Amino acid sequence: MNGIGETVLHFLAVEDDEAGVAWLRARGADINTKNEFGTPVLFEVASLGYKNLFTWMVEAGADARAQDAEGQDLVEHLLDYDKEEMAKWVREHVPGL
């Protein structure tokens, strides 16, 4: 873990390394891990526009309905960071968001 609470899973996820994330998940890594700011790793993946990894993570059990430390859901988080296209995509691919 680094100084802001990011794990190896974070490092692989922000590099869009699906195989690495899957390897860690298979060995017990928490796919819903958050950094010390309370941001779920899935939010970071979505913010970077990694649609394939996002889909895989949700199918593997990542909570697309999680909230960050500010109480924002994923779509609100994306909109807060001017990621309108990804927010629209998430709404279309995650029922109930």
Order of alpha helices (4+ residues) and beta strands (2+ residues): alpha-alpha-alpha-alpha-alpha-alpha
